[in-house]
Amino acid sequence: MENFKINNQEATVENLIEAGYRRYRGEEMDIYYNANICEHVGECVRGNPAVWEVGRKPWILPDNGEKLDNQRIINRCPSGALKYIK
């Protein structure tokens, strides 16, 4: 899945926030998450629990993983609940 896109357009901060995504900031990249569409398949948590940890606040820490690895994991999200800006 191309999770750097939303509605067949490249994602921007504005269109992600407008669509209900929450921003988790990192030094190299920000990760966006929309709880309303998450299917809780767990690809993210299994992909790198140092970045995605359900019991932690905030539960997403982008800097705990490498940018390309984070992008690869986000692209495995089947619902599109996780996004990033390319």
Secondary structure, DSSP 8 states (H G I E B T S, - for coil): --TTEETTEE--HHHHHHTT-EEE--SS--EEE-TTT-----HHHHH-TTTB-TTSSSSB-GGGS-HHHHHHHHTT-SSS-EEE--
